Amino acid sequence: MASERKFVTENIRRVLLKEFLMKEVDRAGFGGVEVQRTPMGTRVTLITERPGMVIGRRGVAIKNLTKAIEERFKFDNPQIEVQEAENPNLNAQIMAEKLAFALERGWHFRRAGHSTVRRIMDAGARGCQVVISGKLTGQRHRTEKFKEGYIKFCGEPRLKFMKTGFAVAKLKPGVIGVRVEIMDPQAKLPDEVEILPPEKAVEKLPELADVLIVREEKREDETATEAGESSDNASSNNLNDQNNDGNEGVSISNEQIDKNDEELKEV
């Protein structure tokens, strides 16, 4: 129970810190806060639309804010880091504060709701929903919703990709609550399937039996060529032998002619 009580107390302190900062940096455009414990103390990351207003001249405003957080919430050596919101139109808390401020200035709720949705979608969001609840046009409470694009209401996509901001507009008839939900532009939903382009057909490798048949045919061709060459050599040898025999016969006949010539001379 001690550990559970510790977690509950810590979360309550963080919620109270968020509400305190929302009031203190309201004019700077509060966009969220993150609390992280470090060996050097407690790091408080404050996201705002206009960081210069939070820091103040020569850092006086941020020093006073740090001192107030340390005394009121008992954080160990708090260190405030101010970051500027990358795209204020995609920050749910900033857009909720702007919508509440527009209602306080007298904008009609439908005009303010449609304008907020248009600005969010033009910034690149995949979807958004604006909920305005309270005494809008009469004495009775009513709720109006303005939405466009993809909206997830439950499951992992809701927890992972949907960002929620809440603000309050104080009017004469009563209090009006504003909730803005924005889906991340980079969100990839589970039902979205990407079909890859077809790959090139892989050439079919020859089977082992086909390879053996080709090798046997090559061997038969080689043996046939060798046999043809041997027969040609044999025929050429026979012709040479016949020529040699003919030459021997010619030489004998010449000797006989010479002998006959000598005999005729003696006579």
Beta strands, then each sheet from edge to edge (+ up, - down):
strand 1: 30-38
strand 2: 41-48
strand 3: 78-84
strand 4: 127-134
strand 5: 142-149
strand 6: 162-170
strand 7: 175-183
sheet 1: 1+ 2- 3-
sheet 2: 5+ 4- 7+ 6-
end
